[in-house]
Amino acid sequence: MTMLNPREAYRLWAPSYAAETAISALDEEMAAELLQGLPCTHLLDAGCGIGRRLKDAPGLAIGVDASPEMLQAGGGPMLAAADVCALPFASGAFDMVWCRLVLGHLADPVPAYRELARVCAPSGHVLVSDFHPDAARAGHRRSFRDATGVVRDVEHHIHAVSRHEAMANAAGLTLAGRHDGAIGPSIRDFYARANRLAAYDADLGLNVVAAFLFRRACAS
């Protein structure tokens, strides 16, 4: 199976990306748990894809992504093209910043963490999620089924949980919460619809999403 770079992968994935996957569903589940009760008046979703998570976001919500095809498929008014390592926003512009299932596509996420921290307001929060190292060690891959039904692998770099925390700390963020999303009953239907219940049983309890909530320190 050919490994695609993220740019080409998301170009091919864009027409069918709106369909929820087990990984994206777990990511949303972890986000809901970590973000419960937090203020969110100005939200940035860095690496938003088609922007599907912005529709129900409170306050002002802006999404950026490096894939023009994903943005076009989303078609939302508050979507724009941008690199997560060079965000076109003023420092401290957002009290909530998301970067979900994105940083694993970067060999070096340090510049991205610096940008996420920079655009986050003092006392604001940054939510990051990634494909879990446990899943990679178990042989799982970042993959998708394109519009023709072909399964494609996406280039992905394994970043340890401890490395995420270290990179965030170096950028001026402190850990406020963390959850692991494991294969379990909440996503069983995805396996059932794909006639893969044997795989579900084999991987039950395997962590596949790592989610982190960071807080930017108050201004001194």
Secondary structure, DSSP 8 states (H G I E B T S, - for coil): --EE-HHHHHHHHGGGTTS--HHHHHHHHHHHHHHTT---SEEEEET-TT-GGGTT-SSEEEEEES-HHHHHHH--TTEEE-BTTB--S-TT-EEEEEEES-GGG-S--HHHHHHHHHHEEEEEEEEEEEE-HHHHHTT---EEE-TTS-EEEE------HHHHHHHHHHTTEEEEEEEEEESSGGGHHHHHHTT-HHHHHHHTT-EEEEEEEEEE----
